[in-house]
Amino acid sequence: MNTTPRRTFLPAGLRTPGRWAVLPAAVLAGAVLGGGYGAFKTPQYAATSYVIVVPAEKSDPAAALGFAQAYGRVATDIAVTGDAQVWAGVSADTLRRSVQAATSPDAPMISITAKAEKPAKAVSMADGVARALVLNSTHVAGSTGVKVVQFSRATKPVAPVSPSAPLSALVGGCAGGLLGGLALLVRPKRAAARGEARHSRQAAATSAAVPAPAAAAHQPEAV
């Protein structure tokens, strides 16, 4: 009697236990990287100063809106060529990199937002650029027919605008989960097909190696 135990072959999905471990591992790695980035990155503070473009005497009021759009596009260039660097105490590259100007399509107003590692530095940069716009518009008011005036000075920020460590960890975990899911979806199916063929060949070889029970020899009955 043959006592060789029969081998059980599991489905292909159960024979690759580490495949779906990619997803939680990617989420964990993303959360760790994001949390570390938020914890060690220097916080950034933002301050915003507002200026408004007004028409001069005997000028078309509608021109103020167009000049506001133009001043918004060249705000950092005007600040660099003016005295904003001296007032803010930073270099020209820092002004270009840290200051952004935004305009409104409905009102001739320009918002100047500066970001810095210290609240006071952000305030000085935003107000410095606004002051440079005011002085520049005064010099060319005779040809443009408009001038820029200070509408609201920047206030000292009390909280950073950069993401905190928990928020960075959450964002990193979501990004890691997304990348892990994409990695599972785009994984080539040929590897799975090759695995199935390999296990099928192993099963066939095992079945062929087990000998079939011999048939009993027919013996004639004695008379």
WOQUIUR-V720639 format. One record per residue. N is the residue number from 1. RES is the residue in one small letter. SS is DSSP state (helix for helix, strand for strand, loop for the rest). PSI is psi in whole degrees, 0 to 359 (999 if undefined). OMEGA is omega as a letter, one per 30 degrees, with the letter a starting at -180 (999 if undefined). Layout:
BEGIN
N/RES/SS/PSI/OMEGA + N/RES/SS/PSI/OMEGA
END
This chain:
BEGIN
1/m/loop/132/a + 2/n/loop/123/a + 3/t/loop/11/a + 4/t/loop/124/a + 5/p/loop/146/l + 6/r/loop/134/a + 7/r/loop/138/l + 8/t/loop/129/a + 9/f/loop/123/a + 10/l/loop/160/l + 11/p/loop/162/a + 12/a/loop/323/a + 13/g/loop/327/a + 14/l/loop/343/l + 15/r/loop/354/l + 16/t/loop/72/a + 17/p/loop/337/a + 18/g/loop/0/a + 19/r/loop/310/a + 20/w/loop/355/l + 21/a/helix/349/l + 22/v/helix/321/a + 23/l/helix/305/l + 24/p/helix/328/l + 25/a/helix/321/l + 26/a/helix/321/l + 27/v/helix/315/a + 28/l/helix/317/a + 29/a/helix/318/l + 30/g/helix/320/l + 31/a/helix/319/l + 32/v/helix/315/a + 33/l/helix/316/l + 34/g/helix/317/l + 35/g/helix/320/l + 36/g/helix/322/l + 37/y/helix/316/l + 38/g/helix/330/a + 39/a/helix/323/a + 40/f/helix/346/l + 41/k/loop/139/l + 42/t/loop/129/a + 43/p/loop/148/a + 44/q/loop/137/l + 45/y/strand/145/a + 46/a/strand/138/l + 47/a/strand/142/a + 48/t/strand/130/l + 49/s/strand/145/a + 50/y/strand/136/l + 51/v/strand/159/a + 52/i/strand/143/l + 53/v/strand/125/a + 54/v/strand/146/l + 55/p/strand/147/l + 56/a/loop/179/l + 57/e/loop/141/l + 58/k/loop/32/l + 59/s/loop/157/l + 60/d/loop/121/l + 61/p/loop/332/a + 62/a/loop/340/a + 63/a/helix/337/a + 64/a/helix/322/a + 65/l/helix/318/l + 66/g/helix/320/l + 67/f/helix/330/l + 68/a/helix/318/l + 69/q/helix/320/a + 70/a/helix/317/l + 71/y/helix/325/l + 72/g/helix/327/a + 73/r/helix/330/a + 74/v/loop/20/a + 75/a/helix/313/a + 76/t/helix/327/l + 77/d/helix/318/l + 78/i/helix/321/a + 79/a/helix/322/a + 80/v/helix/318/l + 81/t/helix/340/l + 82/g/loop/212/a + 83/d/loop/15/a + 84/a/helix/328/l + 85/q/helix/320/a + 86/v/helix/317/a + 87/w/helix/321/a + 88/a/helix/339/a + 89/g/loop/31/l + 90/v/loop/170/a + 91/s/loop/170/l + 92/a/helix/322/l + 93/d/helix/323/l + 94/t/helix/320/l + 95/l/helix/314/a + 96/r/helix/325/a + 97/r/helix/331/a + 98/s/helix/353/a + 99/v/strand/134/l + 100/q/strand/141/l + 101/a/strand/138/l + 102/a/strand/143/a + 103/t/strand/164/l + 104/s/loop/140/l + 105/p/loop/348/a + 106/d/loop/339/a + 107/a/loop/146/a + 108/p/loop/56/a + 109/m/strand/145/l + 110/i/strand/127/l + 111/s/strand/132/a + 112/i/strand/113/a + 113/t/strand/129/l + 114/a/strand/142/l + 115/k/strand/138/a + 116/a/strand/168/l + 117/e/loop/340/l + 118/k/loop/139/a + 119/p/helix/317/a + 120/a/helix/324/l + 121/k/helix/321/l + 122/a/helix/320/l + 123/v/helix/314/a + 124/s/helix/324/l + 125/m/helix/316/a + 126/a/helix/314/l + 127/d/helix/328/l + 128/g/helix/317/l + 129/v/helix/319/l + 130/a/helix/318/l + 131/r/helix/323/l + 132/a/helix/322/l + 133/l/helix/319/a + 134/v/helix/314/a + 135/l/helix/319/a + 136/n/helix/318/l + 137/s/helix/329/l + 138/t/helix/323/a + 139/h/helix/329/a + 140/v/loop/16/a + 141/a/helix/331/a + 142/g/helix/330/a + 143/s/helix/332/a + 144/t/helix/332/a + 145/g/loop/8/l + 146/v/strand/165/l + 147/k/strand/156/a + 148/v/strand/133/l + 149/v/strand/152/l + 150/q/strand/126/l + 151/f/strand/317/l + 152/s/strand/129/l + 153/r/loop/159/a + 154/a/loop/144/l + 155/t/loop/151/a + 156/k/loop/121/a + 157/p/loop/147/a + 158/v/loop/348/a + 159/a/loop/145/l + 160/p/loop/155/l + 161/v/loop/349/l + 162/s/loop/148/a + 163/p/loop/144/l + 164/s/loop/172/a + 165/a/helix/316/l + 166/p/helix/320/l + 167/l/helix/320/l + 168/s/helix/323/l + 169/a/helix/320/l + 170/l/helix/315/l + 171/v/helix/318/l + 172/g/helix/321/l + 173/g/helix/319/l + 174/c/helix/317/l + 175/a/helix/319/l + 176/g/helix/319/l + 177/g/helix/321/l + 178/l/helix/315/l + 179/l/helix/322/l + 180/g/helix/319/l + 181/g/helix/320/l + 182/l/helix/323/l + 183/a/helix/323/l + 184/l/helix/325/a + 185/l/helix/323/a + 186/v/loop/7/l + 187/r/loop/130/a + 188/p/loop/139/l + 189/k/helix/348/a + 190/r/helix/329/l + 191/a/helix/319/l + 192/a/helix/322/l + 193/a/helix/320/l + 194/r/helix/322/l + 195/g/helix/319/l + 196/e/helix/318/a + 197/a/helix/321/a + 198/r/helix/316/l + 199/h/helix/327/l + 200/s/helix/319/l + 201/r/helix/321/l + 202/q/helix/321/l + 203/a/helix/319/l + 204/a/helix/320/l + 205/a/helix/323/l + 206/t/helix/318/l + 207/s/helix/322/l + 208/a/helix/331/a + 209/a/helix/336/l + 210/v/loop/116/a + 211/p/loop/144/l + 212/a/loop/146/l + 213/p/loop/134/a + 214/a/loop/142/l + 215/a/loop/142/a + 216/a/loop/134/a + 217/a/loop/138/a + 218/h/loop/123/l + 219/q/loop/132/a + 220/p/loop/142/l + 221/e/loop/138/l + 222/a/loop/139/l + 223/v/loop/999/999
END
